[in-house]
Amino acid sequence: MVLPEWVLEHLRCPRSGGKLFVASQSVINGLVQLSRDAKLMNVMGRTISQVPSQGLVSENGMWFYPVDEGVACLLADEAIEMTAGVQ
């Protein structure tokens, strides 16, 4: 588990305000592929070269937030926009 369930209940997406859910392995795999193709960027336009093995996805499915060693990066400017290639 990325974060304890009781923590997830209180977290909200900084961009949409909706709930956050643990990203599925298929989402992570899609992000890894985009990273390999140099097509993965955060909101500020910075290319993401290394995708964490865990993360959170916004309720609306538009935003991904990496989790590294149990710490979620919930900065609006660091959000990764989910594209049609990621499910």
C-alpha positions as CSV (number, residue, x, y, z in Angstrom):
1,M,0.0,0.0,0.0
2,V,1.3,3.5,-0.9
3,L,-0.3,5.3,2.0
4,P,-2.5,4.2,4.8
5,E,-6.2,4.3,4.0
6,W,-7.0,6.8,6.7
7,V,-4.5,9.2,5.2
8,L,-6.0,8.8,1.7
9,E,-9.4,9.7,3.0
10,H,-8.1,13.2,3.9
11,L,-6.0,14.0,0.9
12,R,-7.3,16.0,-2.0
13,C,-5.9,16.8,-5.4
14,P,-4.4,20.3,-5.4
15,R,-5.5,20.9,-8.9
16,S,-9.1,19.6,-9.0
17,G,-9.9,19.4,-5.3
18,G,-11.2,15.8,-5.7
19,K,-10.2,12.6,-3.9
20,L,-7.0,10.8,-4.7
21,F,-6.6,7.1,-5.3
22,V,-3.7,4.7,-5.5
23,A,-2.5,4.5,-9.1
24,S,-2.9,1.1,-10.7
25,Q,0.1,-0.8,-12.2
26,S,-1.3,-0.2,-15.6
27,V,-1.2,3.6,-15.0
28,I,2.4,3.3,-13.8
29,N,3.3,1.2,-16.8
30,G,1.7,3.8,-19.2
31,L,3.7,6.6,-17.5
32,V,6.9,4.6,-17.8
33,Q,6.3,4.2,-21.5
34,L,5.7,7.9,-22.0
35,S,8.8,8.6,-20.1
36,R,10.8,6.3,-22.3
37,D,9.4,8.1,-25.3
38,A,10.4,11.5,-23.7
39,K,6.7,12.5,-23.7
40,L,6.1,12.7,-20.0
41,M,6.0,16.2,-18.5
42,N,4.7,17.9,-15.4
43,V,2.4,20.9,-15.5
44,M,5.4,23.3,-15.6
45,G,6.7,21.6,-18.7
46,R,9.6,19.8,-17.1
47,T,10.4,16.4,-18.6
48,I,10.0,13.5,-16.2
49,S,12.7,11.0,-16.9
50,Q,12.1,8.6,-13.9
51,V,8.6,7.5,-13.0
52,P,8.2,6.4,-9.4
53,S,6.8,2.9,-8.8
54,Q,3.9,4.3,-6.8
55,G,1.6,7.3,-7.1
56,L,-1.8,8.8,-6.6
57,V,-4.3,9.6,-9.3
58,S,-7.0,12.3,-9.0
59,E,-10.7,11.2,-8.9
60,N,-11.3,12.7,-12.3
61,G,-8.3,10.7,-13.7
62,M,-6.5,13.8,-15.0
63,W,-3.6,14.2,-12.6
64,F,-0.9,11.9,-11.3
65,Y,1.2,12.6,-8.2
66,P,4.3,10.6,-7.5
67,V,4.9,8.8,-4.1
68,D,8.5,8.3,-3.2
69,E,9.4,6.3,-0.1
70,G,5.9,6.8,1.3
71,V,5.9,10.6,0.8
72,A,3.4,12.0,-1.7
73,C,4.4,15.0,-3.7
74,L,1.2,17.0,-3.8
75,L,2.4,20.2,-5.3
76,A,0.1,21.5,-8.0
77,D,3.1,22.6,-10.2
78,E,4.6,19.1,-10.1
79,A,1.4,17.3,-11.1
80,I,1.7,15.1,-14.2
81,E,-1.2,15.4,-16.6
82,M,-2.7,12.0,-17.6
83,T,-2.9,11.6,-21.3
84,A,-5.0,9.4,-23.5
85,G,-2.2,6.8,-23.6
86,V,-2.4,6.2,-19.9
87,Q,-5.2,4.2,-18.4
